Amino acid sequence: MSNSFGKIYKISTFGESHGEAIGIIIDGCPAGLKIETSEIQKELDRRKPGQSKITSQRKESDEIKFLSGIFEGKTTGMPIGLFITNKDQKSSDYDHVSQKYRPSHADYTYQKKYKVRDYRGGGRSSARETANWVAAGAIAKKFLSTKKIFIQAYVSKVGNIGIEKNYKELNLDNSENNIVRCPDNEYASKFINLIDKTRKNRDTIGGIITCIIKGCPVGLGEPIFEKLHANLGKAMLTINAVKGFEFGSGFSGVEMNGSKHNDQFQIVNKKVNTKTNYSGGIQGGISNGEDIYFNVAFKPVSTIMKKQNTINNKLEEVKIDGKGRHDPCVVPRAVPIVEAMAANVLIDYYLINLKHKI
């Protein structure tokens, strides 16, 4: 089944949006890592609903409960078990979709595949599941920080408004200073105004998150079918509402000649680096020591507060109204999810790389 992710640092999750709780088992985390519950909670608070006027108004504290794997503030090397109780479910908001399929949701495909579905908030297909990933990612980020590997993401585009500056021109630490998680204050205001205008129009809008990984050593990633960028792409495309992934020069690279696109090697302070980084820090599927950077594109949230055409379980054409509490734009809350999934990939490759050492 598809409820697990990773090879050595392996996460397995459970739970539905409107069930009693969601939870995760993390296997393969090295022993001796200092973990404070507050560190994990901080990451979950960045993802949780109800943060501002431009996010879902569902009120969930997302308070984490550890069941195993941590003793006296340190990981034991045993499986880490944790869960998050669901407290603010309003399942009645979804009675109207029990027999209808919401456009662009997983309702129809789940029903056809499993012959049964939990229609309350989308059940297992809900982005509520991503709280599990953020918890695992918080632990992964803590481990990676001890190796001087740091991951930061930010909102770089909403709708047709996008930051044109390179990430190196921005102070990424400013991303947490506003509700849209954009390091540029001018664009943050533009993003917020566009999202709020869209919300008031009872509609939704998409956006792009840019992620940067600094301090990654040379050698993470495996040749052929386990390339680092391929699994970063898989991780990002696993996130709800993601429709696109590009790393390095991405699609813009097709407009360049090889003479410009090639990253020429040089020696600086007795260390190998490249004059440019169109490769996005990965060559041959293996990290080369430069910054890894990529973009993740999110579609507009599928639930809109407008009447739409759809079908029901009798295959009749019907009308459907949007109800419930939903994000007008998912990207502000998705920033910690992108960081977490990147961390879950990186820690796995770091631990895999240790097995190559003799």
Helices and strands as residue ranges (DSSP letters): E 4-5, E 10-15, E 21-27, H 37-47, E 64-68, E 70-71, E 74-75, E 80-85, G 91-97, H 107-114, G 120-125, G 127-129, H 130-146, E 150-158, E 161-162, G 167-169, G 172-177, H 185-200, E 207-214, G 224-226, H 228-238, E 242-247, G 250-255, H 258-261, E 265-268, E 271-274, E 282-283, E 286-287, E 292-298, E 308-311, E 317-320, H 331-355
